[in-house]
């Protein structure tokens, strides 16, 4: 079942319990294109669809249906110990306002346009834990989706038009690609993830370069993307391109250039400089000048209780992180130049600097001094050395509606 079909079942006002159960089952069984999973690990689409089940249960006015939805959500989340036994009572215990008084995304609070790997899960989590559901946590999009992209996860699908009272976060394209590589291999390709080394290594760079090439190459010759570029990524011009050209951009949702998403946003924040645990001001990358930083904006627009004190999906500080940023200037020209060209508007519009190839990098070799491979532990070996229950990096879902599902139990 595609993500769009799951969304339709969860959003339908007259959905039957069998429809909801189908969506739950699909969420457990299906992989989305951008988040493959290993055995016993649910994809992000599954987590968000199941989180939406909790929201649906809390909001249900049909007692029988609400009870059934909670039963399905409980079973999908891993058993009775993770059950949402009484969503309304749990909401009260968490200090959440009654449903009729809560902020509603795109109605009385801003719509969040979630650009993948740019801090969006943290935004969804800090709002979700106080009962405000945006992005992945909102089972119904507060804006129309672009037809050419339907079938992707709805919360990562570009809006069809400009979205009034909306915002988005952008990130350095190189760092975004690094984050995507580590997240996706940790989630869906454990063998590759565990083969990486902490710090810099030739092996890290070789597999990262290949990964980048394979995942962004579709943009290089894509007709729709060429049309977008000719129109300057203007929202109306892109709509005209959609009408003229069939198909999407040839890449997964996590590799869509950020300008395609921000064309619909009223406010744009850079993760670098605008994300802080303290209120303040930061540069506006689109209009110039200063604007409230993300924390200050969210407290003003959503709830004064918003806090970034809890960190989501942080790297374990016991283990050095793989240094992939040092690989970029040693990529072969074919790949580095193609990446820079494909995401040129992200660099230019949001004022990020391009990386150029190191003149001393010869041929295809990643040549900086490094210890012998035999002396460098792998992430898999370091994972085995951690105390029981610790991981190199968590992959948890946001707390939609105040609830975070327990990890699935091994079978």
Secondary structure, DSSP 8 states (H G I E B T S, - for coil): --HHHHHHHHH-TT--HHHHHHHHHHHHH--BTTB---TT---HHHHHHHHHHHHHHHH---HHHHHHHHHHHHHHTTSGGG--S-HHHHHHHTT---GGGS--BTTTB-EEE--TTSSHHHHHHHHHTTT---GGG-SS-SS-B-GGGTTS-GGGS-BSS--SSEEEEE--HHHHHHHHHHHHHHHH-HHHHHH-BSB--HHHHHHHHHHHHHHHGGGTT-HHHHHHHHTTT-HHHHHHHHHHS-S--SS-GGGS-HHHHHTT-SEEEEHHHH--SS--EEE-TTT-SEEE-HHHHHHHHT-TT----S-SS-B-TTS--B--GGGGGGS-HHHHHHHHHHTHHHHHHTT-------TT--TT---S----GGGS-BHHHHHHHS-TT--SB------BTTB--------
